[in-house]
Amino acid sequence: MDKRVYLLTIVSFVVGMVELIIGGLLDLVAADLKISLGRAGLLITIFSLTFAVSAPILLTMTAKVERKKLTLLALLIFLIGNMAVAVSSTYEILLFARILSASSGSLLVVLCVTMAANIVADTYRARAIGIVFMGISASLVLGVPIGLVLGNAFGWRAPFVLISLLTILSMAGVYLFMEKLDAKPSIPFKEQLMTLKEGKVLLAQLISFLFLAGHLTLYGYLTPFLKSELHLDGTWVSIAYFVFGIAAVLGGGIGGVLADRFGTKRTILSVLMLFAFTLFAIPHTTFALPLFLIVMVLWSMLSWAITPAMQSYLIEISPETADIQQSLNNSALHFGIAFGSFIGGLVIEHASVEQNASVGGVFIVIALILAVFSIVKESKRAEGMKTVKQ
């Protein structure tokens, strides 16, 4: 395995920290800038929305740019965005800085995956891509809790100072150790969207969108939920996020095993049912911290357990456009994050954070209904093809 893959993993780790770390600091940001929690939550929404849209567009625009040069340029813009966050004095500056970070970050993730796949032998390609994505997983386990500790100790801007320093180190690593890599022809964005004309593909992408929307309706506002409903202090909130992150990564591994053993369709349906039940149950567990933590661990594991099954399912139903579907699925996930955090903010503004879990559960139920419809439709199509062959 080429050791430069681990350098790209560090880059993906830094990008992964930026997206959701603000969720744990919402109350601090809101208090400092004198804005509501719902308005502060838009910082997640705008970031995820920009992240979802930017990657395919920027890849098309930069299709002919040499990859190392493009990576350094994207890191520079990412650095400027995060430094602007660290020194921002108004909500408007902070919002603009988040847009800069999101657009450059989305391009960086795709570049890291592409470069990792190209600098190793074919036999290590899948493993290299998996290692790069582990950087994002690790940012959830380590980055967000560390950011919360820094934020609670030194103010909400401190984690972004750390991210800026890590970005500078990443730039130095890419400049010194990565070789030039010519760009390969990319698939036009319009051609990618045309694949969604197939109903089965569109339904599958909608399931991913709704799943993340339901998840982020609560997860995007987990800190105010923990503080208001369970009366936890900053230290306990950081511990809760650390436990959540470990359970999420374990859930991803367990989800892959379940998909291999029981099939993608059964796994998707089972995870969706359990996930909906968990979200609806969460508001009824806050009277006892141990009970809540048990349910939270289950919620966390399920939040990542569906990912391997969904990606395999997309390959099964559309093998001829598998690469495009993986790219579109990444966009669908981030649209879901944006929509869920937006809805979560509205719930807080017009009701209370206690209701966020139940509203999120409704999205999961809708995703479950679509999954049943999609899987039944796909099964009938497969049976029809089998009959024709016979």
C-alpha positions as CSV (number, residue, x, y, z in Angstrom):
1,M,0.0,0.0,0.0
2,D,1.4,3.4,-1.0
3,K,1.9,5.5,2.2
4,R,0.7,8.6,0.4
5,V,-2.9,7.2,0.8
6,Y,-2.6,8.0,4.5
7,L,-1.7,11.6,3.7
8,L,-5.0,11.8,1.6
9,T,-6.8,10.2,4.6
10,I,-5.6,13.1,6.8
11,V,-7.0,15.6,4.3
12,S,-10.4,13.8,4.3
13,F,-10.3,13.8,8.2
14,V,-9.8,17.5,8.2
15,V,-12.7,18.1,5.8
16,G,-14.9,15.7,7.7
17,M,-14.4,17.7,10.9
18,V,-15.6,20.9,9.4
19,E,-19.1,19.8,8.3
20,L,-20.7,18.7,11.5
21,I,-18.5,20.2,14.2
22,I,-20.6,23.3,14.2
23,G,-23.6,21.2,15.3
24,G,-22.0,20.6,18.7
25,L,-21.2,24.3,19.1
26,L,-24.6,25.8,18.0
27,D,-25.5,27.1,21.5
28,L,-22.1,28.8,21.8
29,V,-22.3,30.3,18.3
30,A,-25.9,31.5,18.9
31,A,-25.0,33.1,22.2
32,D,-21.9,34.8,20.9
33,L,-23.5,36.2,17.7
34,K,-26.8,36.9,19.5
35,I,-28.9,34.8,17.1
36,S,-31.5,32.0,17.6
37,L,-30.5,28.3,17.6
38,G,-32.6,27.8,14.4
39,R,-30.7,30.5,12.6
40,A,-27.4,29.0,13.9
41,G,-28.5,25.6,12.5
42,L,-28.6,27.2,9.0
43,L,-24.8,27.0,9.2
44,I,-25.1,23.2,8.8
45,T,-27.9,23.5,6.2
46,I,-25.9,25.9,3.9
47,F,-22.7,23.9,4.3
48,S,-24.3,20.6,3.4
49,L,-26.3,22.1,0.5
50,T,-23.2,23.7,-0.9
51,F,-21.3,20.5,-0.4
52,A,-23.9,18.5,-2.3
53,V,-24.1,20.8,-5.3
54,S,-20.4,21.8,-5.6
55,A,-18.5,18.6,-6.2
56,P,-20.1,17.5,-9.5
57,I,-20.1,21.1,-10.8
58,L,-16.5,21.9,-9.8
59,L,-15.3,18.6,-11.1
60,T,-16.8,19.4,-14.5
61,M,-15.3,22.9,-14.4
62,T,-11.8,21.7,-13.5
63,A,-11.8,18.6,-15.6
64,K,-8.6,19.5,-17.4
65,V,-6.6,20.8,-14.4
66,E,-3.7,18.7,-13.1
67,R,-4.8,16.9,-9.9
68,K,-2.0,17.9,-7.5
69,K,-2.3,21.6,-8.5
70,L,-6.0,21.4,-8.1
71,T,-5.8,19.8,-4.7
72,L,-3.4,22.5,-3.4
73,L,-5.7,25.2,-4.8
74,A,-8.7,23.6,-3.1
75,L,-6.8,23.3,0.2
76,L,-5.9,27.0,0.0
77,I,-9.5,28.1,-0.5
78,F,-10.5,25.6,2.3
79,L,-7.9,27.3,4.6
80,I,-9.2,30.8,3.8
81,G,-12.7,29.7,4.5
82,N,-11.8,28.2,7.9
83,M,-9.6,31.2,8.9
84,A,-12.5,33.5,8.0
85,V,-14.8,31.4,10.3
86,A,-12.2,31.7,13.1
87,V,-12.2,35.5,12.9
88,S,-15.8,36.2,11.8
89,S,-17.5,38.8,13.9
90,T,-21.0,38.7,12.2
91,Y,-23.4,35.9,11.1
92,E,-23.1,37.0,7.5
93,I,-19.3,36.6,7.4
94,L,-19.6,33.3,9.1
95,L,-22.2,32.1,6.6
96,F,-20.0,33.1,3.6
97,A,-17.0,31.5,5.1
98,R,-18.9,28.2,5.6
99,I,-19.9,28.3,1.9
100,L,-16.2,28.7,0.9
101,S,-15.2,25.8,3.2
102,A,-18.0,23.6,1.8
103,S,-17.4,24.1,-1.9
104,S,-13.6,23.5,-1.5
105,G,-14.1,20.6,0.9
106,S,-16.5,18.7,-1.4
107,L,-14.0,18.9,-4.2
108,L,-11.2,17.8,-1.8
109,V,-13.1,14.6,-0.8
110,V,-13.6,13.6,-4.4
111,L,-10.0,14.4,-5.3
112,C,-8.6,12.4,-2.4
113,V,-10.6,9.3,-3.5
114,T,-9.6,9.7,-7.1
115,M,-5.9,10.2,-6.3
116,A,-5.9,7.4,-3.8
117,A,-7.3,5.0,-6.5
118,N,-4.7,6.1,-9.0
119,I,-1.5,5.9,-6.9
120,V,-1.9,2.3,-5.9
121,A,-2.0,-1.0,-7.8
122,D,-5.3,-2.2,-9.0
123,T,-5.4,-4.9,-6.3
124,Y,-5.3,-2.2,-3.6
125,R,-7.7,0.2,-5.2
126,A,-10.8,-0.7,-3.1
127,R,-8.8,-0.8,0.1
128,A,-7.2,2.7,-0.7
129,I,-10.6,4.2,-1.2
130,G,-11.9,2.6,2.0
131,I,-8.9,4.1,3.9
132,V,-9.6,7.6,2.6
133,F,-13.3,7.3,3.8
134,M,-12.0,6.1,7.1
135,G,-10.6,9.6,7.5
136,I,-14.2,11.0,7.5
137,S,-15.2,8.3,9.9
138,A,-12.4,9.1,12.2
139,S,-13.3,12.8,12.1
140,L,-16.7,11.8,13.6
141,V,-15.1,9.7,16.3
142,L,-12.2,11.9,17.2
143,G,-12.5,15.3,15.5
144,V,-16.0,16.4,16.7
145,P,-15.4,15.5,20.4
146,I,-12.0,17.1,20.3
147,G,-13.5,20.2,18.7
148,L,-16.2,20.3,21.4
149,V,-13.6,20.1,24.2
150,L,-11.7,23.0,22.6
151,G,-14.9,25.0,21.9
152,N,-16.1,24.6,25.5
153,A,-12.6,25.5,26.9
154,F,-11.5,28.4,24.6
155,G,-14.6,29.4,22.7
156,W,-16.3,28.1,19.5
157,R,-13.7,29.6,17.2
158,A,-10.8,27.5,18.7
159,P,-11.7,24.3,16.7
160,F,-11.5,26.2,13.5
161,V,-8.0,27.5,14.4
162,L,-7.0,23.9,14.9
163,I,-8.6,23.0,11.5
164,S,-6.7,25.8,9.8
165,L,-3.4,24.6,11.3
166,L,-4.1,21.0,10.1
167,T,-5.0,22.4,6.6
168,I,-1.6,24.1,6.4
169,L,0.1,20.8,7.4
170,S,-1.9,19.0,4.7
171,M,-0.9,21.5,2.1
172,A,2.8,21.0,3.0
173,G,2.3,17.2,2.8
174,V,0.6,17.3,-0.6
175,Y,3.2,19.7,-2.0
176,L,6.2,17.6,-0.8
177,F,5.0,14.1,-1.2
178,M,2.4,13.9,-3.9
179,E,3.4,13.6,-7.6
180,K,1.7,15.3,-10.5
181,L,-1.4,13.4,-11.7
182,D,-3.0,14.2,-15.0
183,A,-6.8,14.7,-15.0
184,K,-9.0,12.0,-16.6
185,P,-12.2,12.7,-18.6
186,S,-15.1,13.3,-16.3
187,I,-18.8,12.6,-17.0
188,P,-20.8,15.8,-17.6
189,F,-23.1,16.8,-14.8
190,K,-26.2,16.7,-17.1
191,E,-25.4,13.2,-18.1
192,Q,-25.2,12.1,-14.5
193,L,-28.6,13.6,-13.7
194,M,-30.1,11.8,-16.7
195,T,-29.6,8.5,-14.9
196,L,-32.2,9.6,-12.4
197,K,-34.9,9.2,-15.1
198,E,-35.1,5.5,-14.1
199,G,-37.7,5.2,-11.3
200,K,-35.8,2.5,-9.4
201,V,-32.7,4.6,-9.2
202,L,-34.5,7.8,-8.2
203,L,-36.4,6.0,-5.4
204,A,-33.1,4.6,-4.1
205,Q,-31.5,8.0,-4.0
206,L,-34.6,9.4,-2.3
207,I,-34.3,6.8,0.4
208,S,-30.8,8.0,1.2
209,F,-32.0,11.6,1.2
210,L,-34.8,11.0,3.6
211,F,-32.7,8.8,5.9
212,L,-30.1,11.5,6.4
213,A,-32.9,14.1,6.7
214,G,-34.5,12.2,9.5
215,H,-31.1,11.6,11.2
216,L,-30.0,15.3,11.1
217,T,-33.3,16.6,12.3
218,L,-32.1,15.5,15.7
219,Y,-28.4,14.9,15.3
220,G,-27.8,18.5,14.0
221,Y,-29.3,19.8,17.3
222,L,-28.0,17.1,19.7
223,T,-26.1,19.5,21.9
224,P,-29.1,21.7,22.8
225,F,-31.2,18.4,23.1
226,L,-28.6,17.0,25.6
227,K,-28.4,20.2,27.6
228,S,-32.1,21.0,27.8
229,E,-33.6,17.5,28.1
230,L,-30.9,15.7,30.1
231,H,-29.3,18.8,31.7
232,L,-25.8,17.7,30.7
233,D,-22.8,20.0,31.0
234,G,-20.1,20.6,28.3
235,T,-17.9,17.7,29.4
236,W,-20.8,15.2,29.3
237,V,-21.9,16.4,25.9
238,S,-18.4,15.8,24.6
239,I,-18.4,12.3,26.1
240,A,-21.8,11.6,24.4
241,Y,-20.5,12.7,21.0
242,F,-17.4,10.5,21.5
243,V,-19.6,7.5,22.3
244,F,-21.8,8.3,19.4
245,G,-18.9,8.4,17.0
246,I,-17.4,5.1,18.1
247,A,-20.9,3.4,17.8
248,A,-21.4,5.0,14.3
249,V,-18.1,3.5,12.9
250,L,-18.9,0.1,14.5
251,G,-22.4,0.4,12.9
252,G,-20.9,0.8,9.4
253,G,-18.9,-2.4,9.8
254,I,-21.8,-4.3,11.2
255,G,-24.0,-3.0,8.3
256,G,-21.5,-4.4,5.8
257,V,-21.6,-7.8,7.4
258,L,-25.4,-7.8,7.6
259,A,-25.7,-6.8,3.9
260,D,-23.3,-9.6,2.9
261,R,-25.1,-12.2,5.0
262,F,-28.7,-11.3,4.6
263,G,-28.7,-9.3,1.4
264,T,-29.0,-5.6,0.8
265,K,-32.8,-5.5,0.6
266,R,-33.5,-7.2,4.0
267,T,-30.8,-5.1,5.6
268,I,-32.2,-1.8,4.2
269,L,-35.7,-2.6,5.4
270,S,-34.6,-3.9,8.8
271,V,-32.4,-0.9,9.5
272,L,-35.1,1.6,8.5
273,M,-37.7,0.0,10.8
274,L,-35.3,-0.1,13.7
275,F,-34.1,3.4,13.0
276,A,-37.7,4.8,13.0
277,F,-38.5,3.0,16.2
278,T,-35.3,4.4,17.9
279,L,-36.0,8.0,16.9
280,F,-39.6,7.8,18.2
281,A,-38.3,6.2,21.4
282,I,-35.6,8.7,22.2
283,P,-37.9,11.5,23.8
284,H,-39.2,8.8,26.2
285,T,-35.8,7.8,27.5
286,T,-34.5,11.2,28.8
287,F,-35.7,10.5,32.4
288,A,-32.7,8.1,32.8
289,L,-29.3,8.9,31.4
290,P,-28.1,5.2,31.2
291,L,-31.3,4.2,29.2
292,F,-30.9,7.2,26.9
293,L,-27.2,6.3,26.3
294,I,-28.2,2.7,25.3
295,V,-30.8,4.0,22.9
296,M,-28.4,6.6,21.6
297,V,-25.7,3.9,20.8
298,L,-28.4,2.0,18.9
299,W,-29.4,5.1,17.0
300,S,-25.8,5.9,16.2
301,M,-25.0,2.4,15.0
302,L,-28.1,2.3,12.7
303,S,-27.2,5.7,11.3
304,W,-24.2,4.2,9.5
305,A,-25.3,0.6,9.2
306,I,-27.5,1.4,6.2
307,T,-24.7,2.9,4.1
308,P,-22.9,-0.3,2.8
309,A,-26.3,-1.9,1.9
310,M,-27.6,1.2,0.1
311,Q,-24.4,1.5,-2.0
312,S,-24.5,-2.2,-2.8
313,Y,-28.2,-1.9,-3.7
314,L,-27.4,1.0,-6.1
315,I,-24.8,-1.2,-7.8
316,E,-27.3,-4.1,-8.1
317,I,-30.1,-2.1,-9.6
318,S,-28.0,0.0,-12.0
319,P,-24.6,-1.8,-12.6
320,E,-24.0,0.1,-15.8
321,T,-24.0,3.5,-14.1
322,A,-22.6,2.3,-10.7
323,D,-19.8,5.0,-10.6
324,I,-22.3,7.8,-11.3
325,Q,-24.8,6.5,-8.7
326,Q,-22.1,6.6,-6.0
327,S,-21.3,10.2,-6.8
328,L,-25.0,11.1,-6.9
329,N,-25.6,9.2,-3.6
330,N,-23.0,11.4,-2.0
331,S,-25.0,14.5,-3.2
332,A,-28.3,12.9,-2.0
333,L,-26.8,12.3,1.5
334,H,-25.7,15.9,1.8
335,F,-29.0,17.3,0.5
336,G,-30.5,15.1,3.3
337,I,-28.2,16.7,5.9
338,A,-29.1,20.2,4.6
339,F,-32.8,19.5,4.6
340,G,-32.8,17.7,8.0
341,S,-30.9,20.5,9.7
342,F,-33.2,23.1,8.2
343,I,-36.3,21.3,9.4
344,G,-34.7,20.7,12.8
345,G,-34.2,24.5,13.1
346,L,-37.8,25.2,12.2
347,V,-39.0,22.7,14.8
348,I,-36.9,24.4,17.5
349,E,-38.1,27.8,16.4
350,H,-41.8,26.9,16.4
351,A,-42.0,24.1,19.0
352,S,-39.1,22.7,21.1
353,V,-36.0,20.6,20.6
354,E,-37.8,17.7,22.3
355,Q,-39.9,17.3,19.1
356,N,-37.0,17.0,16.7
357,A,-36.6,13.2,17.2
358,S,-40.3,12.5,16.4
359,V,-40.2,14.8,13.3
360,G,-37.1,12.9,12.2
361,G,-38.9,9.6,12.7
362,V,-41.6,10.7,10.3
363,F,-39.0,11.1,7.5
364,I,-37.6,7.6,8.3
365,V,-41.2,6.1,8.0
366,I,-41.5,7.8,4.6
367,A,-38.1,6.4,3.6
368,L,-39.3,2.9,4.7
369,I,-42.5,3.2,2.6
370,L,-40.4,4.1,-0.5
371,A,-37.9,1.3,0.2
372,V,-40.7,-1.3,0.3
373,F,-42.1,0.1,-2.9
374,S,-38.7,0.2,-4.6
375,I,-37.7,-3.3,-3.5
376,V,-41.0,-4.9,-4.5
377,K,-40.8,-3.2,-7.9
378,E,-37.2,-4.4,-8.4
379,S,-38.1,-7.9,-7.3
380,K,-40.9,-8.1,-9.8
381,R,-38.6,-6.8,-12.6
382,A,-36.0,-9.4,-11.7
383,E,-38.6,-12.2,-11.7
384,G,-39.9,-11.0,-15.1
385,M,-36.4,-11.1,-16.6
386,K,-35.9,-14.6,-15.2
387,T,-39.2,-15.7,-16.8
388,V,-38.2,-14.3,-20.2
389,K,-34.8,-16.1,-20.1
390,Q,-36.5,-19.4,-19.4
